[in-house]
Amino acid sequence: MTTTDSASSRPVYDAMARRASRSKVTDEAPSHEELGELVSVMSSVPDHSRLRPWRIIELRGKDRETLGKALAKANKTPKEKGISKATRAPLVLAVVVSPKQSKKVPYWEQETVAAGVAHFLSLLLAEAGWGTMWRTGHATRSKAVRKAMKLDKDEQLLGWIYVGGVPEHKRKHKPRKPLDLDQHLTSL
Ligand SMILES: Cc1cc2nc3c(=O)[nH]c(=O)nc-3n(C[C@H](O)[C@H](O)[C@H](O)COP(=O)(O)O)c2cc1C
């Protein structure tokens, strides 16, 4: 690979360069089958000992209200406020670290695998034309939210990827401020 390769021969590079979070999305959402196809390729996310220490909870319809009520309870805000937050997108994906017993792989490594899944999945959804935004907040690891998401004892949430359609007027790509490579690609 050289720097003279044209961008069009690098679909992953292009998808990454164009990816952007979408805070406002439409009511359209990928189907369960479409989502399943994307989640299937998460088997290739780098994963020490291939523990697959993660799962994604698919929240649609009323399940988002269950999340909203728990957010409201944890944040001590009115129920409606929580529900309006959790229903900002037609599909909400809870990203869960499901740690596995391992003498070799500590928890923090397993958490990075789940984070990798969230990033790769967001990228694939964006490439497929869907709008995504990863959200967390103070309530993410609260008791009320844990209970609403039916987490097992050892599981932890990494937040939610909100997914929906990209509004017509938001489809234009806005180039980003370039990175300062002297700061982000360093030597010893
Ligand atoms: C773990 C994680 C949690 C985040 N939580 C929030 C959040 O609660 N609220 C928010 O506005 N942005 C949150 N963000 C940032 C947005 O997802 C998004 O990255 C940011 O708005 C910048 O947009 P961009 O992805 O197009 O650069 C979070 C990002 C990550 C990785």
The ligand as a Gaussian input file, in Angstrom:
#p B3LYP/6-31G(d) Opt

LIG

0 1
 C      -18.016000       5.659000      24.792000
 C      -18.620000       6.902000      24.178000
 C      -19.653000       7.539000      24.826000
 C      -20.229000       8.703000      24.313000
 N      -21.269000       9.293000      24.957000
 C      -21.834000      10.396000      24.452000
 C      -22.957000      11.004000      25.070000
 O      -23.493000      10.527000      26.063000
 N      -23.445000      12.149000      24.532000
 C      -22.897000      12.710000      23.420000
 O      -23.363000      13.768000      22.975000
 N      -21.843000      12.129000      22.784000
 C      -21.315000      10.989000      23.266000
 N      -20.259000      10.397000      22.620000
 C      -19.681000      11.041000      21.444000
 C      -20.506000      10.832000      20.185000
 O      -20.808000       9.446000      20.001000
 C      -19.731000      11.327000      18.945000
 O      -18.564000      10.579000      18.768000
 C      -19.395000      12.808000      19.042000
 O      -20.595000      13.539000      19.030000
 C      -18.503000      13.307000      17.913000
 O      -19.068000      13.044000      16.672000
 P      -18.254000      12.225000      15.583000
 O      -18.328000      10.771000      16.025000
 O      -18.923000      12.492000      14.293000
 O      -16.847000      12.727000      15.619000
 C      -19.721000       9.215000      23.103000
 C      -18.686000       8.539000      22.424000
 C      -18.141000       7.395000      22.946000
 C      -17.045000       6.685000      22.212000

